[in-house]
């Protein structure tokens, strides 16, 4: 087992609630048909941060408990699903979210920015971000029950 600073996991899980709140606020924009580039950029950044937070936590869990390497962002989700961190439905929804990463980070010049995403989609992603930390906490509790980890490096 590698030493992983559990504070990193905690901070990222807490940050997910900030991103979820931002997605809900963006979903509540009254006139979803009156496209505004600033809202579009805010939406894209919130989705990007959601993806990064989920994959960061997944990678940290893999490093700490699972001891194998993920070959892709989707593989991070597959591994933590196979190891019991996530139920199948949650993993499937996270893979859909992760599927947006390439467009948001590499193909951003090709994105159709003429419309915002449906508010229902943003709300569903926010709900997913709110659900994710509970699965992670339950997994960590199960994995560390009765186990006293050696101290990591002093900071």
C-alpha positions as YAML, in Angstrom:
chain: A
units: angstrom
residues:
- id: 1
  name: UNK
  ca: [0.00, 0.00, 0.00]
- id: 2
  name: UNK
  ca: [1.37, 3.38, -1.00]
- id: 3
  name: UNK
  ca: [1.13, 6.32, 1.35]
- id: 4
  name: UNK
  ca: [-1.49, 8.72, 0.07]
- id: 5
  name: UNK
  ca: [-2.31, 11.92, 1.84]
- id: 6
  name: UNK
  ca: [-5.97, 11.37, 2.73]
- id: 7
  name: UNK
  ca: [-6.29, 15.13, 3.04]
- id: 8
  name: UNK
  ca: [-6.02, 15.31, -0.76]
- id: 9
  name: UNK
  ca: [-9.02, 13.01, -1.07]
- id: 10
  name: UNK
  ca: [-11.01, 14.98, 1.52]
- id: 11
  name: UNK
  ca: [-10.29, 18.36, -0.09]
- id: 12
  name: UNK
  ca: [-11.31, 17.13, -3.54]
- id: 13
  name: UNK
  ca: [-14.49, 15.54, -2.23]
- id: 14
  name: UNK
  ca: [-15.41, 18.78, -0.47]
- id: 15
  name: UNK
  ca: [-14.64, 20.74, -3.64]
- id: 16
  name: UNK
  ca: [-17.16, 18.59, -5.51]
- id: 17
  name: UNK
  ca: [-19.94, 20.24, -3.51]
- id: 18
  name: UNK
  ca: [-18.74, 23.64, -4.75]
- id: 19
  name: UNK
  ca: [-18.78, 22.40, -8.35]
- id: 20
  name: UNK
  ca: [-22.21, 20.80, -7.85]
- id: 21
  name: UNK
  ca: [-23.55, 24.10, -6.50]
- id: 22
  name: UNK
  ca: [-22.11, 25.95, -9.48]
- id: 23
  name: UNK
  ca: [-23.73, 23.51, -11.90]
- id: 24
  name: UNK
  ca: [-27.08, 23.96, -10.15]
- id: 25
  name: UNK
  ca: [-26.72, 27.73, -10.34]
- id: 26
  name: UNK
  ca: [-25.91, 27.53, -14.04]
- id: 27
  name: UNK
  ca: [-28.89, 25.20, -14.55]
- id: 28
  name: UNK
  ca: [-31.14, 27.80, -12.95]
- id: 29
  name: UNK
  ca: [-30.37, 30.49, -15.55]
- id: 30
  name: UNK
  ca: [-33.87, 31.66, -16.45]
- id: 31
  name: UNK
  ca: [-33.64, 31.93, -20.20]
- id: 32
  name: UNK
  ca: [-31.70, 28.85, -21.27]
- id: 33
  name: UNK
  ca: [-32.36, 29.75, -24.92]
- id: 34
  name: UNK
  ca: [-30.62, 33.13, -24.74]
- id: 35
  name: UNK
  ca: [-27.09, 31.84, -25.12]
- id: 36
  name: UNK
  ca: [-24.35, 33.83, -23.41]
- id: 37
  name: UNK
  ca: [-20.70, 32.93, -24.04]
- id: 38
  name: UNK
  ca: [-19.80, 33.71, -20.42]
- id: 39
  name: UNK
  ca: [-22.35, 31.18, -19.15]
- id: 40
  name: UNK
  ca: [-21.12, 28.74, -21.76]
- id: 41
  name: UNK
  ca: [-17.54, 29.07, -20.60]
- id: 42
  name: UNK
  ca: [-18.62, 28.80, -16.96]
- id: 43
  name: UNK
  ca: [-20.57, 25.65, -17.75]
- id: 44
  name: UNK
  ca: [-17.63, 24.11, -19.59]
- id: 45
  name: UNK
  ca: [-15.22, 24.92, -16.76]
- id: 46
  name: UNK
  ca: [-17.57, 23.52, -14.11]
- id: 47
  name: UNK
  ca: [-17.90, 20.29, -16.10]
- id: 48
  name: UNK
  ca: [-14.12, 20.12, -16.55]
- id: 49
  name: UNK
  ca: [-13.57, 20.61, -12.81]
- id: 50
  name: UNK
  ca: [-16.16, 17.91, -12.06]
- id: 51
  name: UNK
  ca: [-14.29, 15.48, -14.30]
- id: 52
  name: UNK
  ca: [-10.89, 16.33, -12.82]
- id: 53
  name: UNK
  ca: [-12.11, 16.04, -9.23]
- id: 54
  name: UNK
  ca: [-13.69, 12.61, -9.86]
- id: 55
  name: UNK
  ca: [-10.64, 11.26, -11.68]
- id: 56
  name: UNK
  ca: [-8.23, 12.73, -9.11]
- id: 57
  name: UNK
  ca: [-10.07, 11.00, -6.27]
- id: 58
  name: UNK
  ca: [-10.27, 7.79, -8.29]
- id: 59
  name: UNK
  ca: [-6.52, 7.90, -8.94]
- id: 60
  name: UNK
  ca: [-5.79, 8.54, -5.28]
- id: 61
  name: UNK
  ca: [-7.97, 5.58, -4.27]
- id: 62
  name: UNK
  ca: [-6.22, 3.36, -6.82]
- id: 63
  name: UNK
  ca: [-2.81, 4.46, -5.52]
- id: 64
  name: UNK
  ca: [-3.77, 3.89, -1.89]
- id: 65
  name: UNK
  ca: [-5.85, 0.71, -1.99]
- id: 66
  name: UNK
  ca: [-5.80, -1.01, -5.33]
- id: 67
  name: UNK
  ca: [-2.17, -0.96, -6.48]
- id: 68
  name: UNK
  ca: [-2.59, -1.11, -10.23]
- id: 69
  name: UNK
  ca: [-2.32, 1.48, -12.93]
- id: 70
  name: UNK
  ca: [-5.20, 2.95, -14.86]
- id: 71
  name: UNK
  ca: [-4.56, 3.31, -18.59]
- id: 72
  name: UNK
  ca: [-7.13, 6.07, -19.21]
- id: 73
  name: UNK
  ca: [-9.65, 8.32, -17.52]
- id: 74
  name: UNK
  ca: [-12.40, 5.80, -18.27]
- id: 75
  name: UNK
  ca: [-10.21, 3.05, -16.83]
- id: 76
  name: UNK
  ca: [-10.05, 4.94, -13.51]
- id: 77
  name: UNK
  ca: [-13.83, 4.64, -13.27]
- id: 78
  name: UNK
  ca: [-13.77, 1.00, -14.39]
- id: 79
  name: UNK
  ca: [-11.18, 0.06, -11.78]
- id: 80
  name: UNK
  ca: [-12.91, 1.76, -8.86]
- id: 81
  name: UNK
  ca: [-16.19, 0.17, -10.01]
- id: 82
  name: UNK
  ca: [-14.61, -3.31, -10.15]
- id: 83
  name: UNK
  ca: [-13.09, -2.80, -6.69]
- id: 84
  name: UNK
  ca: [-16.44, -1.93, -5.15]
- id: 85
  name: UNK
  ca: [-16.16, 1.82, -4.71]
- id: 86
  name: UNK
  ca: [-19.13, 2.54, -6.97]
- id: 87
  name: UNK
  ca: [-22.36, 0.83, -7.93]
- id: 88
  name: UNK
  ca: [-22.73, 0.00, -11.63]
- id: 89
  name: UNK
  ca: [-25.26, 2.78, -12.36]
- id: 90
  name: UNK
  ca: [-23.09, 5.47, -10.79]
- id: 91
  name: UNK
  ca: [-20.04, 4.22, -12.68]
- id: 92
  name: UNK
  ca: [-21.97, 4.32, -15.96]
- id: 93
  name: UNK
  ca: [-23.08, 7.90, -15.32]
- id: 94
  name: UNK
  ca: [-19.51, 8.90, -14.41]
- id: 95
  name: UNK
  ca: [-18.20, 7.33, -17.62]
- id: 96
  name: UNK
  ca: [-20.64, 9.56, -19.54]
- id: 97
  name: UNK
  ca: [-19.28, 12.59, -17.68]
- id: 98
  name: UNK
  ca: [-15.67, 11.52, -18.29]
- id: 99
  name: UNK
  ca: [-16.56, 11.12, -21.96]
- id: 100
  name: UNK
  ca: [-16.89, 14.92, -22.18]
- id: 101
  name: UNK
  ca: [-13.27, 15.48, -21.15]
- id: 102
  name: UNK
  ca: [-11.65, 15.30, -24.57]
- id: 103
  name: UNK
  ca: [-14.07, 17.85, -26.04]
- id: 104
  name: UNK
  ca: [-13.58, 20.19, -23.08]
- id: 105
  name: UNK
  ca: [-9.79, 19.96, -22.90]
- id: 106
  name: UNK
  ca: [-8.54, 19.12, -26.38]
- id: 107
  name: UNK
  ca: [-11.27, 19.84, -28.93]
- id: 108
  name: UNK
  ca: [-12.53, 23.05, -27.31]
- id: 109
  name: UNK
  ca: [-12.12, 25.03, -30.54]
- id: 110
  name: UNK
  ca: [-14.60, 22.69, -32.23]
- id: 111
  name: UNK
  ca: [-17.33, 22.80, -29.56]
- id: 112
  name: UNK
  ca: [-20.75, 24.04, -30.61]
- id: 113
  name: UNK
  ca: [-21.21, 26.94, -28.25]
- id: 114
  name: UNK
  ca: [-24.54, 28.12, -29.63]
- id: 115
  name: UNK
  ca: [-26.58, 26.55, -26.82]
- id: 116
  name: UNK
  ca: [-26.21, 25.74, -23.16]
- id: 117
  name: UNK
  ca: [-26.70, 22.18, -22.00]
- id: 118
  name: UNK
  ca: [-30.18, 21.32, -20.74]
- id: 119
  name: UNK
  ca: [-30.68, 22.29, -17.10]
- id: 120
  name: UNK
  ca: [-31.76, 18.70, -16.35]
- id: 121
  name: UNK
  ca: [-28.37, 17.43, -17.51]
- id: 122
  name: UNK
  ca: [-26.47, 19.90, -15.32]
- id: 123
  name: UNK
  ca: [-28.67, 19.06, -12.33]
- id: 124
  name: UNK
  ca: [-28.13, 15.33, -12.87]
- id: 125
  name: UNK
  ca: [-24.37, 15.84, -12.93]
- id: 126
  name: UNK
  ca: [-24.59, 17.95, -9.76]
- id: 127
  name: UNK
  ca: [-26.56, 15.14, -8.09]
- id: 128
  name: UNK
  ca: [-23.89, 12.66, -9.20]
- id: 129
  name: UNK
  ca: [-21.18, 14.83, -7.63]
- id: 130
  name: UNK
  ca: [-23.16, 14.96, -4.40]
- id: 131
  name: UNK
  ca: [-23.50, 11.16, -4.41]
- id: 132
  name: UNK
  ca: [-19.86, 10.32, -5.19]
- id: 133
  name: UNK
  ca: [-18.29, 11.28, -1.81]
- id: 134
  name: UNK
  ca: [-20.62, 8.94, 0.08]
- id: 135
  name: UNK
  ca: [-19.42, 5.99, -2.00]
- id: 136
  name: UNK
  ca: [-15.80, 6.98, -1.44]
- id: 137
  name: UNK
  ca: [-16.21, 7.40, 2.33]
- id: 138
  name: UNK
  ca: [-17.99, 4.04, 2.59]
- id: 139
  name: UNK
  ca: [-15.23, 2.33, 0.62]
- id: 140
  name: UNK
  ca: [-12.45, 3.88, 2.71]
- id: 141
  name: UNK
  ca: [-14.25, 2.94, 5.94]
- id: 142
  name: UNK
  ca: [-14.64, -0.65, 4.75]
- id: 143
  name: UNK
  ca: [-11.02, -0.91, 3.60]
- id: 144
  name: UNK
  ca: [-9.49, 0.61, 6.72]
- id: 145
  name: UNK
  ca: [-11.71, -1.07, 9.30]
- id: 146
  name: UNK
  ca: [-9.43, -2.52, 11.93]
- id: 147
  name: UNK
  ca: [-6.32, -1.50, 10.03]
- id: 148
  name: UNK
  ca: [-3.78, 0.93, 11.42]
- id: 149
  name: UNK
  ca: [-1.81, 2.41, 8.56]
- id: 150
  name: UNK
  ca: [1.86, 3.19, 9.02]
- id: 151
  name: UNK
  ca: [2.63, 6.87, 9.27]
- id: 152
  name: UNK
  ca: [3.42, 8.57, 6.02]
- id: 153
  name: UNK
  ca: [6.17, 11.08, 5.44]
- id: 154
  name: UNK
  ca: [6.22, 14.07, 7.78]
- id: 155
  name: UNK
  ca: [5.34, 17.34, 6.13]
...
